[in-house]
């Protein structure tokens, strides 16, 4: 088994066998430390929080910004749900500021879905490290509806739920990072769905975040009449009643199966003789056969092209993976033994180091990024899931790659 296959198997096993949390309070991070009252960081935080309601509500419901200099630099982000009007967005963010200050009075990092976890119409987040454009899935909070699905409708519900959320995930990740829709699972009952990603992450990261959220949503709420998963980079939500403002967005009613398209041909007129009737039928059969032939030929061509591309892509991935296997000593040398001068930032998993490989041992003198896993981090699965995408993140110039032979934990 190849190294990549091994990593994928381990990640899949951990992700799908983990127990999912139930509803819990908004999060204050203990890993990033605390600030003191009237410190420079405290003053920067107060100043940046005061700007979020107006800027967030006036910029389409999304705004991120920074203030100050390291080590007192503050990064902040505000996001309102895509169906929330500007006035309500302002009120939600303003209430969330009060809530996050009360709940996390001295933490360097916190996230708050407000104005209360029961409504979750906006998200407020700040930190002392750079997190923009990074897909982050922890904390992941589940909020199930207390009411159960009627058992006689469970099978229809399950099938319709997965189809609806799959469609919404594709629509959001390929477009504006926000999608809503409805789908009937009985003649009189509908499922209403909503998904959203922070606009600063890529479409591919949005899809990955929502896929994980939907697995958790199915686990926590698959037998409930509703539920949501709240993550720093995305949310997934469904209910059996309308819970979003459909008047402010284009909400489509989706159908599980599109009816088969048929081409109707008018029968010969009664006044036509038998010869004309046979001629009409012959023309119809010839046209249909020709169209069917071309459709089948085009479909075969598309399948052949896709298969060829997948084969070439697999060969390239294997080649690139082999080129990214380096010794730990080479990584230490390139980072000056993970010296603080080389550190780019601090995340929930550990420190990120940005260096220029002057020895030429790693990537022929190119610029690289290395993440060192913290000894206190229990988030190995999520780190493995996200580490492949670090190479395209902001803050490291292209070309850059994340390379690691083994996970080194700190001893302190």
N, C-alpha and C positions, 0 to 999 in steps of 0.2 A: 504493500500500500504506500502511495506517495505521501510526502509530508503534507501537501495541501489537502489530500483526501482525509488524512488523519485528523487535521485541524477541523475540517468541516464536520466529520463524524462526532468529535468530542463536543464541538459547539452545539450541534443539533441535539445531542443527548442531554446536555446541561440545560439548554433553553426549554426543551419540551418536558423535562422531568422536574423542573423546579416548582416549588409551591408558590402560588401567586398571592400577593398580599391583598387584604381587604381594605376598605376605606380607612384612611388614617389622616392625621393632620398634615397641613402644608409643611414643607421641609426646610429646616435650618441645618446647614451642613456643619458637622463637628470637625471634619477633616481639615478645613481651611483656616481654623483658628478664630480668634476673637479680636475685636478692636476696643480701645478704651474711649470713654466719653471725652469729648473735646479734642480728640486726636485729629491729625490731618485727614486720615481715612474717614473718620466719622463726619467731618465737615464736608468732605467731597461727596460722601454718600447722601447726606441731607440735600446737598445742592442738586445732584443728578436726579434724585427721586422726585424733586419738585417740578422737574421739566417733563416728566414722562406723561402725565395725563393730557396736557395740551398737545404735545408733539405726537403722541400715539394716536389720539383721536383725529388729528388733522392730516395724518399720513396713511390713510387707508387702514388704520387699525394695527399698524406695525411700525416700531421705531427702536433702534438700538444706538447707543452712544457711549462715549467714555469721557472721563475727566481725571485730571491729576497726573502725577508722574510716579513711576515705580520707586518705592514699594507701596505707595499710597494710592495707586491708580485704581479707579472703580469702573467696571464694565456693567452696563445695565441694558435690559431689553424689556419692551412692553408689547403685548400681543392681545388683540381683541378678537373674539370669534367673528368669522366672516359675515354673519348675518346681523351683527350688532350695529345699531345706528351710532353716529359720532357722539351724540349727547350721552347715550347710555355707556358708550365706551369710556368717555371721560369720567363719568360717575363711578364705573367699575374700577378703573385704575386708581382713582383718588381714594376709594374705599380700601383697595388692596394695599396702598401705601401705609395706611393706618394699621391694617391688619398685620403686615409684615414687620413693622416697627414694634408692635406689641408682642408678637410671637417670637421674633428673632432680634431682640434689642441690641445685641453686641456681636452677632455672627458676621464673619467676613463674606459669607456666601449664603444665599437663601433663594427660595422659589415659592411663589404664592399664586394659587388659582382662586380668583375671587369673583365677586366680593365675599363669597363663602364657598366651601367645597361642594355644597349642595347645588349651586347654580353654575359655577365654572364658566362664566361668560368672558373672562379675560385671564391673562397670565402676566405676572410681574416677576422679574428675575434680576439679581445682581450678583457680582462676584469680584474677587480681587485678582482673578486670572482671566485670560482671554478665552471666550467660548463661542464667539460668533462663527457661524458657518460650520461648526462641528455638530454632527448628529450625536445627541446624548439621550439615553433611554432610562436613566436612573436619576431620581426616584421614579418609579412607575406605580401610580396609585389607581386602584380599581374602586369604582363606586357603583354597586349593583342596585337595581330597582328592587324594593322589598317584596314585590308581588311575583308569583310564579306563573308560568305559561300553563294554560289548560292542557292536560296530558293528551287529550284527543287530537290537539293541533300541533304537538311537538315535532312530528316528522316533517310536516309541511313548513313549519317555522324554521327548522334547522336548514333545510334546503334553500329556502328563500333568503334567510339571513346571510348565508355564505355568498350567495350570488350577488345580493345587494352590496355588501361591503367590499367584495372584489371589484365590482364596477366602480364604486366610489373611490377606492384606492387608486385605480388606474387613472380615473379622471383627475384626481388631485395631484398625483405625482407627475402627470404629463402636462399640467396646466398651471393654474393659479395657486396651487397648494391648498385648495379648499373645495369641497364638493358636498352636496346634499342630494337626497333622492328618496323616493318611496317605492314600495313594491308590495303587492297583495300576496298574502300567503293563504287566505281563505277568501270567499266571496265578499265578506264584509269586514275583514281585518287587514290592516296594513302594518308594515314595518317602516319607520322613519329613520333614516341614517344620516350621519354627519361625520366627516373626517377633515382634519386640518393639520398642516405642517407649518413650522416657522418658515417664512419666505427666504431666509438666508441660507438654507441648506439646499443641496442639489436635488433634482428630481429622483435620482437613484437612491439617495439617502432617505428621502421622503418615503419612497416605496418600502425600503427596508424597515424603517421605523414603524410604519403603519402595519406591515405584515406581522411584526412582533406584537404590536398592540392588539391586533385582531385575534391572535392566538390566545393572549391573555383574556380578551373580551369573551371569547367562546368558553374559556375555562371558568371564569368567574360568574358569567351572566347568561350562559347559553340556555338555561332553563328559567330565566327571569323575563319579565315584561319590559326590560330595559337595562341599560348599564353604560358605563363609560370607562375608558382608560386614559389617564392623564400622564403624559410624559413631557420632559423639557422640550423635545423637538417635534412632538405630534400628539394629537388626541384622536380617539375613535369613540363614537357614541351612537347608540340606537335606543329607540323607545317605540312603544305601540301607539303612542299618541303624539301629535305634533308638538315639538319642544323648541323649535327654532322659528325665527321670524321669516316666514315664507314670502311676505310681501316685499322684502328688501332684496331678495335674491331670486335667481331663476331656478326654481325647484321643479325637477322633472319627475313624472311618474314613470318608473321603469317597469318593463315587463320581463318575466323570467325567460320566456321563449318568444322569439320573433316568429310570426306565422309564416309558413312557406310561401314563397313568391311563386305565383302561377301565371302563365300567359294564356289568356282566353282567346279562342278563335271562333269567330262567328260562323255558324253552319251555312252551307250554301242556301241561297234563296230558293223558295219553293218553286219558283217559275223557271229555274235553271234546269237544263236537261241532264241526264246521267253522265254524259261525257264531260261537261263543265264541272260537275261534282267531283269526278275522279281526278280531273286536272287540279282542282283546288286542294284536294287531300294530298296529292303528290307534292305540290309546292310546299304545303305546310310541313310534311314529313321531312322534306329535303332541308328546309330552313332550320327546323328544330335539330336535326342531326348535325348540321354544320355548326350551329351555335354550341351544341353539347361537345363536339369534338374540340373546338377552340377553347372552351372553358376547361376541359380536362387537360389539354395540352399546357395551358397557362399554369394551372395548379401544379402539374408535375414539374414544370420549369421552376416555379417558386420554391417548391419543396427541395428540389435538387440544389438550387442556389443556397438555400438556408443551411442544408446539410454540409455543403462544401465550406461555407463560412465558419460553421461550428467546428469542423475538423481543423481548419487553419487556426482558429482562435485557440483551440485546445493545445495545438503544437506551440503556439507563441507563449501561452500561459506557462506550460511546462518549462520552456526555455528561460523565461523571465524568472520563474521561481528558483531554478537552479542557480541563476546569477545573483540571487539575493541571499544566499546562505554564506554567512561569514562567521569567523571565530569571534568569541567574546573579547579576546585580547585586542583584535583589530578595532572593535567598536570602542573599547576603553581608550585606545590610543587616539582615535579620532576625536573623542570628547574630552581628552585630557583627564581621564578617569572620572568622568561625569562632574567636572568642575563647575561651580556656580556661575562662573563667567560665561560658560557655554549654554546656560539654561535659558530656554525660550519662554517657558511658562509652567504653571502648576495646574494639573487637572485632578479629577476625582480618582483616576487610576494611578497617577504618579507624575513625575516631572518629564517635560519634553525638552530635549537638547538640540540646538541648531548649530551645526558646525560645517566648516569647509574642509574636506578631506585632502590635506596637503601631502599626505604620504602616498596617495595614489593606490593604496592597498584595497580600498573599498570600491569606489565607483569612478576610478580614473580621475580623481581630483574634483569630482562634482560635489555640489552642496547636498547634504543629507539631513534627515531629522531622525532622532532616536528617542523613544519613550522608555523610561525606566520605571517598572512597576513598583508601587509602594508596598512595603511589608504589611501595612495595615489594611490594604485594600482587599475586599472579598469579591470584587467585581471582575474576576478573571474572564468569565464567559463573555460578558459585554465588551471587555477590552479586546478579546480576540475577534469578536464580531465586527468591531469598528476599526481595527488597526489597519485593514487593507485600504481604507479610504483616506488615511492621514496624508498620503502623498499629494493629494489634490487640495489640501486645506490652505487657507490664507495664512500668511506669516512665513511661508517657506517658498522661495522662488523656484520655478521650474527650470531644469529638471531636478526633481527630488523624489526620493523613495524612502519608505520605512523598511528597515531591514533588521532582522533579529534572528539569532540562532537558538537562543534559549531565554527563558524568563528569569531575570536576576532580581531577587528581592533584596531590599535593604535590610541591614541588621539593626536598625534603630528607628 
